[in-house]
């Protein structure tokens, strides 16, 4: 009888302790869900060669970018295989205040184009706790050409500001498969307000692929390709294709590459690449990116 009384006392005591706990304490007894861990640096920069990547700048960062393309290799020895030919240069400033929305402006010497864009990180790949296998980024941009006296059929092509505008919209899905290998799919639509010929179409649709293989701590090989899905002009244009080498040097990322695209904005390299690798219509190019952190110091530091 004594043993029964002791056992009942222990049961009552444990039950009282259990029911005396707060709801938060009871919830903590349940196994906690693992915290989300996000994948970082799917690609090292916001661009690969020409194409944008799923990356946006880190919080309160400013990126000053220089992009340069020489002339075609097939221009021959007299033009030093493109080094003496006319170059295309783009200067740009790009900024992110938070961690998702990025915007930028740029000026390109070829076609005298000024551009502006918005880029939004919709989803970010997780390693655990979130179940998100890919990163998803949205992109939209506008381009304005300042060219003068472009004569077509005896008339100036540009009669008004809307005639000078074109646009690009993209969705990018990227995944970092390992510390060395990343891959991205790109779906893009380019719209040009005014085309050269009445038979030309205003819209071009592109499906692209972007990949990066990191073979050393600060070095990587990159490849990008954009497949044009519709025939928008009777003129002969080609898919944009590039192979590059990335070198990380502290706050700088130096990218050197070979590409058949002379244009440096989406409306140009997606739609109007007029040389091909088959006849050595390829050019040497490079990008230089310098990122500045604008994070303010905390009080007391």
C-alpha positions in Angstrom: 0.0 0.0 0.0 2.9 2.3 0.8 4.4 1.8 -2.7 1.1 2.6 -4.3 0.8 5.9 -2.4 4.4 6.9 -3.4 3.8 6.1 -7.1 0.6 8.1 -7.1 2.4 11.1 -5.5 5.1 11.1 -8.1 2.5 11.0 -10.9 0.5 13.8 -9.5 3.7 15.9 -8.9 4.9 15.4 -12.5 1.5 16.2 -13.9 1.3 19.4 -11.9 4.7 20.5 -13.2 3.7 19.7 -16.8 0.4 21.7 -16.7 2.1 24.6 -14.8 4.3 25.3 -17.8 3.5 28.2 -20.1 2.5 27.6 -23.8 5.9 28.8 -24.9 7.6 26.2 -22.8 5.4 23.5 -24.2 6.2 24.7 -27.7 9.9 24.5 -27.0 9.4 20.9 -26.0 8.5 20.2 -29.6 11.5 19.7 -32.0 12.4 23.1 -33.4 12.4 23.6 -37.2 15.9 24.2 -38.6 16.6 27.8 -39.4 16.8 28.8 -43.1 20.3 28.9 -44.4 20.7 30.7 -47.8 23.2 30.0 -50.5 25.6 32.8 -51.2 27.6 33.7 -54.3 25.9 31.6 -56.8 27.8 33.9 -59.2 30.5 36.3 -58.1 29.1 39.4 -59.8 25.8 40.7 -61.0 26.9 40.0 -64.6 28.7 37.1 -66.2 30.0 38.4 -69.6 27.1 40.3 -71.1 24.2 38.5 -69.4 22.9 39.5 -66.0 23.0 36.8 -63.2 20.6 36.1 -60.4 22.9 38.1 -58.0 22.1 41.5 -56.7 24.6 43.7 -54.7 24.7 43.3 -50.9 22.9 45.8 -48.7 23.9 49.5 -49.3 26.6 48.7 -51.9 27.6 50.8 -55.0 29.1 49.1 -58.0 31.1 51.1 -60.6 31.4 49.0 -63.8 33.5 49.4 -66.9 32.8 47.2 -69.9 34.9 47.2 -73.1 34.7 45.3 -76.4 37.4 45.5 -79.1 36.8 44.9 -82.9 36.4 41.6 -84.7 39.3 39.2 -85.0 38.6 38.7 -88.7 39.4 42.4 -89.4 42.9 41.2 -90.1 46.5 42.1 -89.3 46.1 45.7 -90.5 43.6 46.3 -87.6 45.7 44.2 -85.2 42.8 41.6 -85.2 40.4 44.1 -83.7 42.6 45.9 -81.3 42.9 49.0 -83.6 39.2 48.9 -84.6 36.4 50.9 -83.1 35.7 49.8 -79.5 32.5 49.8 -77.6 32.6 51.0 -74.0 30.0 51.2 -71.3 30.3 53.0 -67.9 27.7 52.2 -65.2 26.7 52.8 -61.6 24.6 50.3 -59.8 23.2 50.4 -56.3 21.3 48.3 -53.8 19.9 49.9 -50.6 18.3 46.8 -49.1 19.0 43.2 -49.9 16.5 42.6 -52.8 16.0 45.6 -55.0 18.9 46.8 -57.2 18.9 49.6 -59.8 21.5 51.0 -62.2 22.2 53.5 -64.9 24.7 53.3 -67.8 26.0 54.9 -70.9 27.3 53.0 -73.9 29.4 54.6 -76.7 28.1 52.3 -79.4 24.7 53.6 -80.6 25.0 56.3 -78.0 22.7 54.4 -75.6 21.7 55.5 -72.1 20.0 52.8 -70.0 18.4 52.3 -66.7 17.2 49.0 -65.0 15.6 47.5 -62.0 16.5 44.1 -60.7 14.6 42.3 -57.9 15.6 39.2 -56.0 12.3 37.3 -55.7 13.6 34.0 -54.2 16.9 32.8 -52.8 18.2 29.3 -52.8 18.4 27.6 -49.4 20.6 24.8 -48.1 18.2 23.7 -45.5 15.1 24.8 -43.6 13.5 26.6 -46.5 13.1 24.0 -49.3 14.0 26.5 -52.1 16.1 24.7 -54.7 16.8 27.7 -56.9 17.2 31.5 -56.8 14.8 33.6 -58.9 15.5 37.2 -60.0 13.4 39.5 -62.1 14.8 42.2 -64.4 13.4 45.1 -66.4 15.2 47.9 -68.3 14.8 50.7 -70.7 17.2 52.1 -73.4 17.3 55.4 -75.1 19.6 56.1 -78.1 20.9 59.6 -78.7 22.0 59.0 -82.2 21.5 61.8 -84.7 20.9 61.8 -88.5 20.1 58.2 -88.9 18.8 58.2 -92.4 16.6 55.4 -93.7 14.9 55.7 -97.1 15.8 59.4 -97.2 14.2 60.3 -93.9 15.6 60.7 -90.4 14.7 57.5 -88.5 14.0 59.1 -85.2 11.1 61.6 -85.2 10.2 61.5 -81.5 11.4 60.3 -78.1 9.3 57.1 -78.2 11.0 56.2 -81.5 14.3 56.0 -79.6 13.2 53.7 -76.8 13.5 49.9 -76.4 12.9 47.6 -73.4 13.9 44.3 -72.0 12.2 42.0 -69.4 13.8 38.9 -67.9 13.3 36.2 -65.4 16.4 34.3 -64.2 16.5 31.0 -62.4 19.9 30.0 -61.0 21.2 27.2 -58.8 24.5 26.7 -57.1 25.1 23.0 -57.3 28.4 23.0 -55.5 31.1 25.4 -54.3 32.6 25.1 -57.9 29.6 24.9 -60.3 26.6 27.1 -60.9 24.0 27.2 -63.7 21.3 29.7 -64.6 18.4 29.7 -67.1 17.3 33.1 -68.6 14.0 33.9 -70.3 14.0 37.3 -71.9 11.8 39.5 -74.1 13.2 42.5 -75.9 10.8 45.1 -77.4 12.0 47.8 -79.8 9.5 50.7 -80.4 10.8 51.5 -83.9 12.3 48.9 -86.3 14.2 49.7 -89.5 11.9 47.9 -91.9 8.2 47.4 -92.0 8.6 43.7 -92.3 10.6 43.5 -89.1 9.0 42.6 -85.8 9.2 44.7 -82.7 9.7 41.8 -80.2 12.5 39.2 -79.8 12.2 36.2 -77.4 15.3 34.6 -76.0 16.1 31.5 -73.9 19.5 31.6 -72.4 21.9 29.6 -70.3 24.7 30.9 -68.0 27.3 28.8 -66.2 30.3 29.2 -64.0 33.0 26.7 -63.0 35.4 27.8 -60.3 38.6 25.9 -60.7 40.7 27.8 -58.1 40.1 30.0 -55.0 39.8 33.2 -57.0 39.5 32.0 -60.6 36.6 30.7 -62.7 35.6 29.9 -66.3 32.3 31.3 -67.5 30.0 30.6 -70.5 26.8 32.2 -71.7 24.5 31.6 -74.6 21.3 33.2 -75.8 19.0 31.3 -78.2 16.7 33.6 -80.2 13.3 31.9 -80.4 11.6 33.9 -83.2 12.6 35.3 -86.5 12.1 39.1 -86.1 14.1 40.4 -89.1 15.1 39.4 -92.6 18.6 40.6 -91.8 21.2 38.0 -90.7 21.7 38.1 -87.0 23.2 35.5 -84.7 22.8 34.1 -81.2 25.0 35.8 -78.5 27.7 33.4 -77.3 30.6 34.1 -74.9 33.4 32.4 -73.0 35.2 34.2 -70.2 37.7 34.0 -67.3 37.0 35.6 -63.9 39.8 36.8 -61.6 38.9 38.1 -58.1 41.3 40.6 -56.7 40.0 41.9 -53.3 37.3 44.5 -54.0 37.7 44.1 -57.8 36.5 41.4 -60.1 38.3 41.4 -63.5 36.6 39.5 -66.3 38.2 38.9 -69.7 36.3 37.1 -72.4 35.7 36.3 -76.0 32.2 37.1 -77.5 30.6 37.5 -80.9 28.5 40.4 -79.5 29.6 44.0 -80.0 26.6 45.4 -78.1 26.7 45.9 -74.4 23.0 46.3 -73.6 20.3 43.7 -73.8 18.5 45.3 -76.7 21.7 45.1 -78.7 23.4 41.8 -77.9 20.1 39.8 -77.8 18.7 41.2 -81.1 21.5 42.6 -83.2 24.6 40.4 -82.9 25.7 40.4 -86.5 28.9 38.4 -86.3 29.5 34.7 -85.7 32.2 32.4 -84.2 32.2 30.4 -87.4 34.0 33.1 -89.4 36.0 34.5 -86.4 33.7 37.4 -86.0 34.7 37.3 -82.3 36.2 40.1 -80.2 38.2 40.3 -77.1 36.5 42.1 -74.2 36.7 42.8 -70.5 34.6 43.9 -67.6 35.9 45.6 -64.4 33.7 45.8 -61.3 34.6 47.8 -58.2 32.1 47.5 -55.3 32.0 50.1 -52.6 30.3 49.4 -49.3 28.2 52.4 -48.0 27.3 50.8 -44.7 27.4 53.4 -41.9 29.3 52.6 -38.7 27.4 52.0 -35.5 27.5 54.5 -32.7 30.3 53.9 -30.3 32.6 52.3 -32.9 
